[in-house]
Structure formats: structure tokens, C-alpha cells
């Protein structure tokens, strides 16, 4: 069996189901990957160069960079997550979702020390430049999605949330912003940052089937450079 080690939005069953609707959480296996640390290290260029989505704040302004979780090498750390079983077709669907990431083999260890054949998504070098990460902001909706996933697994695996926290460099709270995401295609399978408290979390639509509101294409002049994320390193 082939697995994808999930440590970010894929921890959330609703977010995972947006891409793999047939997969149930019961088939996923809690696991850890030693030698890695979870950081906000993937810098999404929010300048219109990425055709799949964009982020705006309440004023319709685009922050220039939006950050997402990544894993980086750290001999003293260990990342907790879950191993998601995938077919070739399901792995291809996840690749289409995780456009800013490469897939890398990892040493995942499940319950009882069982080793699992797994790979995980690691930020592409193009999207992990330290100068870009340092000026990024975090979408509060994305972070809520991830934290809801952590709580889901903590309710089933005692100590899961503590293990996640121990292997995580948290974001600066000043850098977490309420942002609205607009998808170019309306494809929820490329998501991962819909608010789990929102009925549209796994559909890409507002209640009643209306498309999400679109905002003006405004650059992020209101967002000065700031040190918000953690620079990535080669894994």
C-alpha cells in the first residue's frame, strides 16, 4: 500500500474529501516522521501569476504573499500527521491540488513502530525562498481548517495535538489575517483552506449554490515587508 503523509490541510477530513471523496478517515493511519519540522514555509505569490486562486482582505486588497505549511529538515524534531492510502489516480489528484509542492519519500512510522511506505508534499524551491516567506501572511481560514483537522485526530489519538505542537514552529499571530479565497476554476479539489465552520467548506460555493464572491484585482501595497514565516530548507 502506498501512503501520502498528511501534516497540513489534508488532516481535515472535509478538506481531504474535497479531493478524495471516497476516502474515509478510518482508512488513514496516524504516524510520525522523524527529522522534520513543520513550518509556514511555502510562499504563494498572490500577484496574479498563479492562475488557480487568489486571496483578498476585507478591503479587496491582495497581500503579496500568502503562506502555507511545509516541512523542513530538523534532526531534533518529529512531525505528527496521518498516512493517507492512495491509488495512482488518487495520488495524481493530490498532485493537481498541491501545485506549489513536490512529492518526496519520507520515513513514516505508525502505531507499534510499523514503517509505512509514504511520501509527503514538500515546498518547491521556487516557492520556498526565504525573502518571500519572510514577507508573507497566513490565511486565518486555512489555519482554522488545519487546526480543526488536528482536533479531529486528537479526539481519536490521545496526545496527537501535543505531538503536532512539539514538531511545529507556529506563525506569528500578527501575521494571521482574515482573507477571502477566490478560485479561478471553482474546483474544490485544489482547495485545502476553506473554513470548516463554513457550509461551503467542501463545495467551493456559498449556501444555495452561489459562487464565492469575487474581489477586485488589487495588489498588496498595504502590506509592508515583515518577518512572518519560517524559511524552508532542503529536505
C-alpha positions in Angstrom: 0.0 0.0 0.0 1.2 3.5 -0.9 0.6 6.4 1.5 0.8 10.2 1.5 1.8 11.6 4.8 -0.5 14.5 5.6 0.5 17.3 8.0 -1.5 20.3 6.9 -5.0 20.8 5.4 -5.2 17.1 4.5 -5.5 16.4 8.2 -9.0 17.8 8.0 -11.4 15.1 6.7 -13.7 17.7 5.0 -10.7 19.2 3.2 -9.4 15.7 2.2 -12.8 14.7 1.0 -12.8 17.7 -1.4 -10.1 15.9 -3.4 -10.7 12.3 -2.4 -14.4 12.0 -1.8 -14.4 8.2 -1.5 -11.7 8.1 1.2 -12.9 7.7 4.8 -10.8 8.8 7.8 -10.9 5.3 9.2 -8.5 4.2 6.4 -5.9 6.8 7.4 -3.1 5.8 9.8 -1.7 8.2 12.4 2.1 8.4 12.0 5.2 10.4 12.7 8.2 11.4 10.5 11.4 11.9 12.5 13.9 14.5 11.3 11.4 17.0 10.1 9.8 20.2 11.5 6.5 21.8 10.3 6.8 25.5 9.4 5.0 28.1 7.4 7.5 27.9 4.6 5.6 27.8 1.3 5.1 31.3 -0.2 2.2 31.6 -2.6 2.7 34.6 -4.9 -0.6 36.4 -4.6 0.1 38.7 -7.6 -1.9 37.0 -10.2 0.9 34.9 -11.6 -0.8 31.8 -10.1 -3.8 31.0 -12.2 -5.7 28.7 -9.8 -6.6 31.1 -7.0 -6.1 34.5 -5.3 -6.6 36.0 -1.8 -8.0 39.3 -0.8 -8.7 41.0 2.5 -11.9 42.8 3.6 -10.8 45.9 1.7 -10.3 43.9 -1.5 -6.5 44.2 -1.3 -4.2 41.3 -2.2 -1.4 40.7 0.3 1.6 40.0 -2.0 2.4 36.6 -0.4 0.3 34.0 1.4 1.9 31.3 3.4 1.2 27.6 3.7 2.6 24.8 5.9 5.7 23.0 4.8 8.1 20.5 6.3 11.9 21.1 6.6 14.8 19.1 7.8 15.4 19.3 11.6 17.3 16.4 13.2 15.9 17.3 16.6 12.2 17.4 15.6 9.5 15.0 14.6 6.3 15.8 12.7 3.0 14.1 13.6 0.4 13.5 10.9 -1.6 10.8 9.2 -0.8 8.4 6.4 -3.5 8.6 3.7 -3.7 5.5 1.5 -3.8 6.3 -2.2 -4.2 4.7 -5.6 -2.3 6.0 -8.5 -5.3 8.1 -9.6 -5.8 9.5 -6.1 -2.1 10.4 -5.9 -2.5 12.2 -9.2 -5.5 14.1 -7.9 -3.5 15.2 -4.8 -0.6 16.3 -7.1 -3.0 18.5 -9.0 -4.1 20.1 -5.7 -0.7 20.7 -4.3 0.7 22.8 -7.1 3.4 24.5 -5.1 4.8 21.2 -3.7 7.0 18.3 -4.8 6.4 14.8 -3.6 9.3 13.3 -1.5 9.7 9.9 0.1 9.7 10.0 3.9 10.3 7.5 6.7 6.8 7.4 8.3 6.3 5.3 11.4 2.8 4.2 12.5 1.4 2.6 15.7 3.6 0.0 17.2 6.7 1.2 15.2 5.3 -0.1 11.9 7.2 1.5 9.0 4.9 2.7 6.2 5.8 3.3 2.5 5.0 7.0 2.3 5.7 10.3 0.6 4.8 13.8 1.6 4.4 17.2 -0.1 7.4 19.5 0.3 7.5 23.0 -1.0 9.1 23.5 -4.4 12.3 25.6 -4.3 10.6 28.3 -6.3 8.1 28.8 -3.6 10.3 28.5 -0.5 12.7 31.4 -1.0 13.4 32.9 2.4 12.9 36.5 1.3 9.4 35.7 0.0 8.5 33.6 3.1 9.6 36.5 5.4 7.0 38.9 3.9 4.1 36.5 3.8 0.8 36.4 5.7 -1.3 33.5 6.8 -4.9 33.0 5.9 -6.9 32.6 9.1 -9.4 30.3 7.3 -6.6 28.0 6.2 -5.2 27.8 9.7 -8.6 27.1 11.1 -9.0 24.2 8.6 -5.7 22.7 9.7 -6.4 23.1 13.4 -9.8 21.5 13.0 -8.1 18.6 11.5 -5.6 18.4 14.4 -8.5 18.4 16.8 -10.3 15.7 14.8 -7.3 13.3 15.2 -6.6 14.3 18.7 -10.1 13.1 19.7 -9.1 9.7 18.2 -5.5 9.5 19.1 -4.7 10.9 22.6 -1.7 13.2 22.6 -1.9 13.8 18.8 -2.3 17.6 19.2 0.6 17.8 21.6 2.8 15.8 19.2 1.9 18.2 16.4 2.7 21.2 18.5 6.0 19.8 19.6 7.1 19.5 15.9 5.8 22.8 14.7 7.1 26.4 14.5 3.9 28.4 14.9 3.2 31.5 12.9 3.4 35.0 14.4 -0.2 35.8 15.3 0.2 39.3 13.9 0.6 37.7 10.5 -2.6 35.8 10.6 -5.2 37.6 8.5 -8.9 37.1 7.6 -8.6 36.6 3.8 -11.2 35.6 1.2 -10.0 33.0 -1.4 -11.3 33.2 -5.0 -10.8 30.1 -7.2 -10.3 30.7 -10.9 -11.9 27.4 -11.9 -14.3 26.7 -9.0 -12.6 23.3 -8.5 -12.8 22.5 -4.8 -10.3 19.7 -5.2 -7.4 22.2 -5.3 -8.6 23.7 -2.0 -7.4 23.0 1.5 -8.2 26.3 3.1 -11.9 26.6 3.2 -13.2 27.4 6.7 -14.5 24.2 8.2 -17.2 26.2 10.1 -18.5 27.4 6.7 -21.1 25.2 5.0 -19.2 25.9 1.7 -16.0 24.3 3.1 -16.0 21.3 0.8 -18.1 22.7 -2.1 -16.4 25.9 -3.2 -19.9 27.5 -3.2 -21.8 29.7 -0.8 -25.0 28.3 0.7 -27.6 27.9 -2.0 -25.0 27.1 -4.7 -24.0 30.7 -5.4 -20.3 31.2 -6.5 -18.0 32.7 -3.9 -17.8 36.5 -4.0 -15.0 37.8 -6.3 -13.0 40.8 -5.3 -11.1 43.5 -7.3 -7.7 42.6 -8.5 -5.7 44.9 -6.3 -2.0 44.5 -5.4 -0.8 44.3 -1.8 0.5 47.9 -1.4 -1.0 48.0 2.1 1.2 45.1 3.2 4.8 46.2 4.1 7.6 43.6 4.3 7.5 41.7 7.6 9.1 38.6 9.1 6.1 36.2 9.4 7.1 32.8 8.1 9.9 30.4 8.7 12.4 29.9 5.8 12.4 26.4 4.3 15.4 24.2 3.9 16.2 21.3 1.7 14.6 18.0 2.9 
